[in-house]
Amino acid sequence: MNSVIERLRRTTDTVVGADDLRERLASGRQLRIKYGVDCTAPDLHLGHAVNLWMMRQLQDLGHRVVFLLGDLTTRVGDPTGRSETRPVLTPEQIEANAASFLEQVSLVLRTDPEVFEVRRNSEWYDAMSIAELLGLFAQVTQAQLMSRDMFRERVAAGREIAVHELVYPVLQAYDSFAMRSDLTIVGSDQLFNEQLGRVFQQRLGAPPQVVLTTTITPGIDGRAKQSKSLNNYIGLTDSPRDKFGKLMSIPDELVGPYAHVYTELPLADVAALSAATSGADGGGKGGGRAARDAKLRLAAAVVTRYHGAGVAKAELDNFRHTFTDHGEPADIPHIAYAADRATILDLLQAARPTESKSSLRRLLRQGAVTLNGQRLTDPTTPVSLTTPLTLKSGPRTWHRITSVRSSG
């Protein structure tokens, strides 16, 4: 039991109900671990995965993760961290997002039925009468809800709070009772709601869940937490190469915290990586070869965790070949272009179809685009595709481009 708690402690920030956790782990019964998500567009990153790996550790000991899809509460809209009311999704969007969530969490969690269960909170809310719902609301005071810092900040700024947003924490809290949660592992932004869940469980005659909040680290820019909107995150669905490359780009001071939270490296090794990037190992102020080697160790450890040691070794060799020896990757993706002439902006759009023209023009202005080794900055530069071309856009994105007409 103590060894389990020690493993969890590595990435734990706060524990509410520590004695309950020890007692439940010692009981030998299968614990029900609540993992609740709203079915908004999922884009899980390494920060989210901290919680998932803690749950995975418990699954490997025989405990059950109950994956709660908040299909009903998604219609309400979680106000956490938001300054304005969130748009309500259609049922079709909710279903599509739920399927994507399941696919992404399966990259970490075991999904065999002995240790994984999927529930939806519409199961109990759709069957609940108005009188029962009002009975739930009667157990929470306005003062309790307004003690939440996010609501206070909105009021202080003169922004409106819709009634459905005020009741959201009540609905999320009741979920813990309805699904018989023993333990939930969440980010600190969900602590208020999950503590309210403990209150509901106690008032309704059930044992209160244990609440663990996890360590939060900055995004790869070293500032705000990981976010898709800030483009400072490492996604679970990123390729091994993208994970490796992004980790090599982080500020030196993040190497230690990332190794501590995102890997299973021994803590002595984590301390050595921190020392190498801070200069505490006697090598000066940090940086240079020691910092680069520390990042290589970190990147290889993260890729190993998600994709296996063989893939990590291949990405390590590729990075060294490409960036240390200034060579090209061995497995550059190929694009067959439908014409034999184009502008460099046309080719960038073909290579990076999900990005806007403005972001591609920005890459050009920054000098981050080369064609056969020649740096290009003008988006209108004409390009002939009579022979195969090697396009590099950004520090680690390569494409080989040929013309369908020329090759046919």
Secondary structure as UniProt FT lines:
FT   HELIX           2..9
FT   TURN            10..11
FT   STRAND          12..16
FT   HELIX           18..27
FT   STRAND          32..38
FT   HELIX           46..59
FT   TURN            60..62
FT   STRAND          64..70
FT   HELIX           71..76
FT   TURN            80..81
FT   HELIX           91..105
FT   TURN            106..108
FT   TURN            113..115
FT   STRAND          116..120
FT   HELIX           122..125
FT   TURN            126..127
FT   HELIX           130..137
FT   TURN            138..139
FT   HELIX           142..146
FT   HELIX           149..156
FT   TURN            157..158
FT   HELIX           163..178
FT   TURN            179..180
FT   STRAND          183..186
FT   HELIX           188..190
FT   HELIX           191..203
FT   TURN            204..205
FT   STRAND          210..214
FT   TURN            220..221
FT   TURN            228..231
FT   TURN            236..237
FT   HELIX           240..248
FT   HELIX           252..254
FT   HELIX           255..262
FT   HELIX           267..278
FT   TURN            279..283
FT   HELIX           288..307
FT   HELIX           309..319
FT   HELIX           320..324
FT   STRAND          334..337
FT   STRAND          341..343
FT   HELIX           344..351
FT   TURN            353..354
FT   HELIX           357..365
FT   TURN            366..367
FT   STRAND          369..371
FT   TURN            372..373
FT   STRAND          374..375
FT   TURN            379..380
FT   STRAND          382..384
FT   STRAND          389..393
FT   STRAND          398..403
FT   HELIX           404..407
//
